[in-house]
Amino acid sequence: MNDEQLALVGVLHQLLQTLPQAYSGRDSVKRLCQMILPASPHIRLVWVGFCQDDSEATIKPTAIVGKALGESDQWRLTKDCFDYVAPFAQTADWEAGHDSDFQALFAPWQANPERCSVKAALAIPLRSEKARMHGMMVFYADSQDYFSATGLASFQAFGHVCEVIWKQSNLSHLLTRQAQLDSLTGLLTRRRIVHVYEEAVAATATDESPLSILYCQLDDFHKINDLYGWAVADNILAAFAKDTGGQLRKADSGGRWNATEFLYVLPATDTVDADNLAAAFIGHFKNHPVNIENWSIRLALSVGVATYGADGRGLDELIHYATQHLVSSNTVAEDEL
């Protein structure tokens, strides 16, 4: 084992020791790249990126570090790079006329070979449990024979470490997301929607934009439970929650407040807009029954709105105001919608 290989193995051991205390996600991937670079003066750049089947044609790096960073105005790689399932090495042979192939695959130097200190690239595919997700770790060296002389083992091991970090980050994100979502409806949990409201209040204090809430309760829902059973009732709740998403705007957030009560935070929404949204909300469910299994059920619901500042400032105060001014779908005439 030569000195270059020993240095790379030393970094690998250090990485394995620090991995349990690693940061999550992007920070850990960048830290991994930063630890690899000092092992060899020949490694000019380390690039890590991820893409999905529906990603754009060029992929931004999740992490990129190295002295060659200033040799290109932008560092995106094409989706074609992510088609490889095994390590792939390529050299830059500018005199032989292969420069266009090299640039198209792993080097976005945009036809500036005179600025390019990189002579070889080694791409290590990163595997994911998700069929539509792909990852790639690319090492760039200043010598055409660097990777053949050093061997692939250490770089494949670095790729495996990157995979572990990536998968841990995805798992952490999934667990966090699951903790924030109501398991039945898929809406935010009560705790999470409170946090969303607090963030919206902070934003309002900064930009002085209006903020409103919409409070919705399903009326006499226990009758549905008694008539159809709890399994159907749960499915109806889930279907209702899904339908509400179609009535909200992109910036709005919805959460399950209690068993059959729901709270929606409406940023940049004044009283007039909130009233209009509530009317549209009621109108939709008055005219569109919830369809589940063999049932088509028209839900009775009551909706109230409150605006931050005008109707209160604390969330409890706003909810109290909204519940005191509920409008029932059973009492709204067609010409009021």
N, C-alpha and C positions, 0 to 999 in steps of 0.2 A: 504494500500500500504506500503510495507516494505522499509527499507532504500536502498536496492539494486535497487528496482524498481524506487524509487524516483530519485536516481542518474542517472539511464538510461534515465528517462523522462527529467531530467534537461539537459543532453547532447543533447537530441532530440530537445528541445526548442532552445538551442544555435545553433544547426545546421540549423534549419529553419530560424533563424535570419540572419545567415551569408551566406545562400545559394545564394541569389541574387548577392553577391559579390564574389562568388566562382570562382576559376580558372577553366579552361576547362579541360575535359578529365582526363588523368591519374593522374595529380596533385590533382584534386579535389577528386577523389576516394581515393587516399592515405591519403589526409587530413581528409576525413571522417573517415577512419579507425583509424587514430591517435587520433581523438577526442573521439572515443568510448572507447578506452582502459583504460583511467584513471578513468572511471566511476565505474569500478569494478576490484579488484585484482584477481578475479576468472577467468576473461577472459584472456586467455593466448595467443590468436592469432586471428587475423581477416584476412581472405583470400577473395579476389575478383578476378574473372576471367571471360573471355568470350570466346566462341568458335562458330564456324560455322559447318555446316554439313560436310564440307570437311576438317575440321581441323585435325591435327595429333592426334594420339591416346591419348597423354597426353598434358595437357594444362598448359602453364606457367601462373602465376598470373599477373594480371594487377597491383594489389597492395597487399602487404602483410606486416603486422606489428605485433609485439608482442614479449614477452619475450621467447616464445617457438621457435622462429625462428632458433636458433642454434641447435635444437634437431633433425634436419634432414639435410642431405647433399644437398638435392634438394626438391623443393616444387612445384611439378607438380601434378595435379589431373587428373584422367582418364576421358575420355569423358562420361563414364557411369554416372558420378556424375550429368551431366547436363540433364539427362532424367527426373528428378523429376519436377513436375508441382506444388507441394505443399510443404510447409516446412517439412523437414525431420530431425528427431533427432536420433542420434545413440550414444551408449556408448561403451567404450572400456572395455571389460570384459576379461582380459588376462587369468585369471585362468580358465575360462569356455571354453577356446579354440576358442573364436570367434575373436581372434586377426587378423587372415588373412582376414576375411570379413571386419573388420573395416579398416584395412590398405588399402585394395583394393578400398574402397569407398571414404573415406575422409581423411585418414592419411597416407602420404607417409613416414612413419618412417623406412621402409625397415627392418622389423623384429627386431627392437631395443626397445622393451618395457621397458627395464631398463632405457633408456634415456627419456622416454615419460612422461611428466608432465600432459599431456592432458588426461582427462577421458571421455569427451563427446564432440560431435560435433553437431551443428545445422546448416543445410543448408537451405538458403532462395533463391528460384529461382527468377531470375530477368527477367521480361517480356520485350519483344521487339516487335515493329511493324513488324520487318523482320522475316518471318517464319523460315529462315535458321540460325538465330542468337540466341544464348542462353547465359544467364548469370547466375552466381551463387555467392552468398555471404555466406561464411561459418564462423561461430563463434566456437571457441574452448575454453572449460572451464576445470578447474582442478577438478571438482566434477561431479560424474555421475548423480546426481539429480539436478544439477544447473539449467538447462533449465526448468525442470518440476516445480521446486520451484519458479522460477522467472517469468515464463510465456513467451509466444511467442510474445505478442503484441508489446513490444518495439523493438524487433529484426526484426519483420515484418516491423515496421515503418522505421527502419534504411535501410532495403532493399528497401522500397519505395523511400527514399531519394537518395539512390544509383541509382535507376532507373531513377529518374529525372535528376541527373547529367549525366548519360550515354546518355539519350535521348537528353539533351541539347548539349552535346559534339558532338553527331552524326549529329544534326541539324546544329551546327556551322561548322562542317567539310563539310557537304553537301553544305551549302551556300558559303563557301570559295571556294570549288571546282567548283561550278557553276559560281562564279565570275571569275575564272581562265580559264574557257573553253568557246570557241566560241559556241553559242547555235545551230548553223546550222551544223557545221562540226564536233564538238566534239574535235577539236584541241585546243591548247592553244591560249588564246587571244594575241593580239599584245603586250600588257603590260607585260603579263606573260612570253612570249618567250624572251623578252628583259631581264627580270630578270634571266631567265635560262642561257642566254648568259653571263651575268655578273658573275654569279656563276661559269660558265665554265672557264671564263678568270681567276678568282681567283684561281681555282684549277690548271690551267695551270701554273700560277706563282709559285705555291707551288711545284708541281712535275715535271715541265718542260715538260709535255706531249704536243703533238701537238693538235691543235684545228682548225676545219674548219666549214664552213657553206655551206649549199646548198640552193640556191634560185630558186624557180620554179614559173612560171607564165603560166596560161592557155591562149593560143592564140585564138583570135577571138571568145571568149566565148559569146559575145553579139549575135552572129549569132544563137547559140543554144537557147538563150533566145527568140530571135525573131521567130525562127522556131517552138519551142516546147512549149513556154510559161514559165513564171517565176517559176511555181510550179515544172515542170519537171526539169528545170535548177537548182533549189535549191536541188532537190533530186540527181541530177548528181554531184553537188559539194560535197554533203555529202558522196556519194558513192566513189568519187575520194579520198576524205580525208581518208576514211576508208581503201581504197586499198593502200594508201601510207604507212600506218602503217605496212603492210606486207613487204614492201621493206626496212624498216629501221631496225636497230639493237636495242637491248634492251636499251642501254645507250643513244640513239639518242632521240631528242625531236623535235616535229613539231608544228608550230603555223600558224594561218591565219594572214598574214601580211596586205593584203588589200582584196578587194572583190574577186579577182581571182588570188591572189598572195600568196605564201606560203613560209615560212622560216623554215629551219631545222638546228638545232645546232648539230654538230657531234664531241663529245669529243674523245680524243685519236685518231684523224684522221689527217694524213698528206695530202699533195697535191695529191700524187699518189692514196691513198685510197679514197679520196674524188672524184677524177676523175672517178675511177672505180665504185664507188657508183652511181655517176651521170649517167654513161653509162648504168648501170643496171636499174636505175630508168627510163630512157628514153626507154630502150628496153622493159621493162615490159609493159608500157602503149602504146607503138607502136604495140605490138603483142597481147595485151589483152584489148579489148574494155570495157568500163564501161557499165554494164547491169543494167537497171532500168525500172521497170514496163514492158512495151512491147518493150522497145527501147534497142538497142545495139549500143553504140556510141563510136567511136574511137576519143579520144581527141587529139588535137594538143597542145603541150606544149613545153616550152623552159626552159632549166635548166642551171644554172651557179654555180660555186663553188668558194670559196675564203678561203685562209688559214691564220689564225691569225699570225701576224708577217711578213710573206713573202709578203702578199697582203694588209696589213693594220692592224690597231689595234682597232680602233673604229668600232662599228657595222655598222654605216652609211658608213664608208669607205669600209668595206668589201662587203656590199651590192652593193655599187657603182661598185666595181671591178667585182663582180659576174654578174651584169647586163650588163657590157661592154664585157663580154665573154660568152654570152648565146649560148647554142647549142640547135637548134630546132629539135624536133622529125621529122619534115617534111624534113629535109636536111640530116638526118643520114642514111647512106646506111646500108643494112643488115649486111655486113661483117665488119662494124665498131662497132657493138654491142657486 
